Amino acid sequence: MTYYADLTPYTYDRGSWDPEASSRWRGLQLLNIGWLSRSKNYSKGVLSPGAFS
């Protein structure tokens, strides 16, 4: 599986994006979040109830 450290610049598959598909994210830097790998350690635990609200 591909691994990218959290908060590093997103570069995966950027070459196949259609620049006209959406202007919603234009001008914002996209960051990697949650690209995990079995070969890398990562924090585990219980999330607070409001984590996804």
N, C-alpha and C positions, 0 to 999 in steps of 0.2 A: 504494500500500500504506500502511496505517496505521503510524505510527511512534510509539513511546513510549520515552523514555530509560530505561535500566536502573535499577532500584531506586526508580522512582517509584511511587506508589500505583496499584494496578490499578483502573480505573474502566470499562473497556470492557464493555458488555453486562451490567452488574451488575443492571439493572432486570428482566431476564428470569430471574434465578436463583430457584429454589425454595428458600426459607429452611429448609424441612423436608427437603430432599433428602439432606443429609449434615451431621452435626454435627462431622465430623472437623476442619474448618477454622474452626469458629465461634470467634470471639474473637481470631483471628490476622489481622494485616494482610497482604493479598495484594499482591505487588509485581510489576511488569513486568520481564521478563527476555527479551531476544532479539527484540524487535519492531523489526526492521531495515528500512531503506529505502535505495533506491539514491541518494536525494538527500542522505543523511547519511553522513559518514565513520565507520568503526568499525574497531577493531583486528582484524587477521588474523594467523594464525600457526599453529604446530603445537602441539597439546595433548600433555601428558605422558600416558603409557600409563594411569595411574591416575585420570585426570580424571573418568571416569564410573563408577567402581566404588564 
